[in-house]
Amino acid sequence: MALRHAQYMEVIDLTAPEPIGCTSISTSLFKAEQLQVLRLVLPKDHTLPEHHVIGEITIHCLSGDSTVKTPSAECRLTAGELVVLAGNEPHAVHAHEASTLLVTIVRG
């Protein structure tokens, strides 16, 4: 079964199911030729291992407290804060608290 993505002009609910834990699901919300939007749901103390994507990305903290780490820098994000990463920048994410992150990837 293919993952359902939102269509243009469709309202997307960004809230994660509560409580955030082992059954909470991260999901791709929208995917187009040059743009992808994901809701990343991380339980407390979970680490997303280092990885990279080809295009530039933004990571916007919707709730919780997480750290984004690259080989050259580290920043802590709380609700309402956003960071921008260059394309191909290796990065990892660690949730100090249960967190919901909105990740936007510029593809192409």
Summary of the structure (lengths in Angstrom):
residues: 108
radius of gyration: 13.5
end to end distance: 25.4
largest distance: 39.7
contacts: 288
relative contact order: 0.30
helix: 0%
strand: 48%
